[in-house]
């Protein structure tokens, strides 16, 4: 129960924060375009803030992509194996992903500690760079959380590994729908 509450909170937080970032970036860029081309002025800090918002969006979005299975993967080779082997390969790939994230988190922690120690601010705003770049650490922390969730699903038998969007299958389904619609329209004439 406790894990579910934390998971639900993280899900809501992640989705809300991604939405907030996307709306914020859109409004900021739109305002900058209107000010620049309409009034020959602009917001001094908008480019830097938009850049950081995009970085936050990408790293939060990566963990969200793992949650919803939105990452594109090539698993046609893995699908040739029996279920147990696919699960084993899924566990192995998740272990590699977690190790990768841990390496990045350690590097990010060291980098952020040095930024804090030398007290560097962002170029256009009086905000410490370690604060604005903390997404490097946080993003990989969220990724580890999602990978652990997937690992638990594999051990419970609810998943075999990463679930990916199957673009080829989706394209074939879309083509069949279009062909069916054309046949219906051609038959109605």
C-alpha positions as CSV (number, residue, x, y, z in Angstrom):
1,X,0.0,0.0,0.0
2,X,2.8,2.4,1.0
3,X,4.7,1.8,-2.3
4,X,1.5,2.3,-4.3
5,X,1.0,5.7,-2.6
6,X,4.5,6.8,-3.4
7,X,4.2,5.5,-6.9
8,X,0.9,7.4,-7.5
9,X,2.4,10.6,-6.0
10,X,5.4,10.3,-8.3
11,X,3.2,9.6,-11.3
12,X,1.0,12.6,-10.7
13,X,4.0,14.8,-9.9
14,X,5.9,13.7,-13.0
15,X,2.9,14.2,-15.3
16,X,2.0,17.6,-13.7
17,X,5.6,18.8,-13.8
18,X,6.0,17.8,-17.5
19,X,2.8,19.6,-18.4
20,X,4.0,22.7,-16.5
21,X,7.4,22.7,-18.2
22,X,5.8,22.3,-21.7
23,X,3.3,25.1,-21.1
24,X,6.0,27.3,-19.5
25,X,8.3,26.8,-22.5
26,X,5.6,27.4,-25.0
27,X,4.4,30.6,-23.3
28,X,8.0,31.9,-22.8
29,X,9.0,31.3,-26.4
30,X,5.7,32.8,-27.7
31,X,6.2,35.9,-25.6
32,X,9.7,36.3,-26.7
33,X,8.7,36.0,-30.4
34,X,5.9,38.5,-30.0
35,X,8.2,40.9,-28.1
36,X,11.1,40.5,-30.5
37,X,9.2,40.8,-33.8
38,X,6.3,42.9,-32.7
39,X,8.0,45.4,-30.4
40,X,11.7,45.1,-31.3
41,X,12.6,44.1,-27.7
42,X,12.8,40.9,-25.7
43,X,13.3,39.2,-22.4
44,X,17.0,39.0,-21.6
45,X,16.8,35.7,-19.7
46,X,14.3,33.8,-21.9
47,X,16.8,31.8,-24.0
48,X,18.7,30.5,-21.1
49,X,15.6,29.6,-19.1
50,X,14.0,27.9,-22.1
51,X,17.2,25.9,-22.5
52,X,17.1,24.7,-18.9
53,X,13.4,24.0,-19.1
54,X,14.0,21.9,-22.1
55,X,16.8,19.9,-20.3
56,X,14.4,19.3,-17.4
57,X,11.6,18.3,-19.8
58,X,13.9,15.8,-21.6
59,X,15.2,14.1,-18.4
60,X,11.9,14.0,-16.7
61,X,10.4,12.8,-20.0
62,X,12.8,9.9,-20.2
63,X,11.6,8.4,-17.0
64,X,8.0,9.0,-18.1
65,X,8.8,7.3,-21.4
66,X,9.9,4.2,-19.5
67,X,6.7,4.2,-17.5
68,X,4.4,4.4,-20.5
69,X,6.6,2.3,-22.9
70,X,7.1,5.2,-25.3
71,X,10.7,4.5,-26.0
72,X,11.4,2.9,-29.3
73,X,13.2,-0.4,-29.1
74,X,14.5,-3.1,-31.4
75,X,13.3,-6.3,-29.8
76,X,12.5,-8.5,-32.9
77,X,15.6,-10.7,-32.0
78,X,14.5,-11.0,-28.3
79,X,11.0,-12.0,-29.4
80,X,12.4,-15.2,-31.0
81,X,13.2,-16.6,-27.5
82,X,10.9,-18.4,-25.1
83,X,9.2,-16.3,-22.3
84,X,11.7,-17.2,-19.5
85,X,14.7,-16.2,-21.7
86,X,13.0,-13.0,-22.7
87,X,12.4,-12.3,-19.0
88,X,16.1,-13.0,-18.2
89,X,17.2,-10.7,-21.0
90,X,14.8,-8.1,-19.7
91,X,16.4,-8.3,-16.2
92,X,19.8,-8.1,-17.7
93,X,19.0,-5.1,-19.8
94,X,17.4,-3.3,-16.8
95,X,20.5,-4.1,-14.7
96,X,22.6,-2.5,-17.4
97,X,20.3,0.5,-17.5
98,X,20.4,0.9,-13.7
99,X,24.2,0.7,-13.7
100,X,24.4,3.3,-16.4
101,X,22.1,5.6,-14.4
102,X,24.2,5.1,-11.2
103,X,27.4,6.0,-13.1
104,X,25.7,9.2,-14.4
105,X,24.3,10.0,-10.9
106,X,27.7,9.7,-9.3
107,X,29.2,12.0,-12.0
108,X,26.3,14.4,-11.7
109,X,26.7,14.5,-7.9
110,X,30.4,15.3,-8.2
111,X,29.7,18.0,-10.9
112,X,26.9,19.6,-8.9
113,X,29.1,19.6,-5.7
114,X,31.9,21.4,-7.6
115,X,29.4,23.9,-9.0
116,X,28.1,24.6,-5.5
117,X,31.5,24.9,-4.1
118,X,32.7,27.5,-6.7
119,X,29.4,29.4,-6.5
120,X,28.7,29.9,-10.2
121,X,25.4,31.6,-11.2
122,X,23.5,31.3,-14.4
123,X,24.5,33.8,-17.0
124,X,21.3,35.8,-17.1
125,X,19.7,35.1,-13.7
126,X,20.9,35.2,-10.1
127,X,20.3,31.6,-9.5
128,X,23.0,29.1,-8.7
129,X,23.9,26.9,-11.6
130,X,24.0,23.8,-9.4
131,X,20.3,24.3,-8.7
132,X,19.3,24.7,-12.3
133,X,21.4,21.8,-13.4
134,X,20.3,19.5,-10.6
135,X,18.0,17.8,-13.1
136,X,21.0,15.8,-14.2
137,X,21.0,14.0,-10.9
138,X,17.2,14.0,-10.4
139,X,16.5,12.8,-13.9
140,X,18.6,9.7,-13.5
141,X,17.1,9.1,-10.0
142,X,13.6,9.0,-11.6
143,X,14.9,6.7,-14.3
144,X,16.2,4.3,-11.7
145,X,12.8,4.4,-10.0
146,X,11.1,3.5,-13.2
147,X,13.6,0.7,-14.0
148,X,13.0,-0.8,-10.5
149,X,9.3,-0.7,-11.1
150,X,9.8,-2.5,-14.3
151,X,12.1,-5.0,-12.6
152,X,9.4,-5.7,-10.0
153,X,6.8,-6.3,-12.8
154,X,9.2,-8.8,-14.4
155,X,9.6,-10.7,-11.2
156,X,5.8,-10.7,-10.6
157,X,5.3,-12.1,-14.2
158,X,3.5,-9.0,-15.3
159,X,6.1,-8.1,-17.9
160,X,8.9,-9.8,-19.9
161,X,11.1,-6.7,-20.2
162,X,10.8,-3.3,-21.7
163,X,7.5,-2.6,-23.5
164,X,8.1,-0.7,-26.6
165,X,6.0,0.9,-29.2
166,X,5.9,-1.4,-32.2
167,X,6.0,1.1,-35.0
168,X,5.9,-1.5,-37.7
169,X,2.8,-3.1,-36.2
170,X,1.1,0.3,-35.8
171,X,1.9,1.2,-39.4
172,X,0.4,-2.0,-40.7
173,X,-2.7,-1.5,-38.6
174,X,-3.0,2.1,-39.9
175,X,-2.6,0.9,-43.5
176,X,-5.3,-1.7,-43.0
177,X,-7.6,0.9,-41.6
178,X,-7.0,3.3,-44.5
179,X,-7.5,0.5,-47.0
180,X,-10.7,-0.5,-45.3
181,X,-12.0,3.1,-45.4
182,X,-11.1,3.4,-49.1
183,X,-13.0,0.2,-49.9
184,X,-16.0,1.5,-48.0
185,X,-15.9,4.8,-49.7
186,X,-15.4,3.2,-53.1
187,X,-18.3,0.8,-52.5
188,X,-20.6,3.7,-51.6
189,X,-20.0,5.5,-54.9
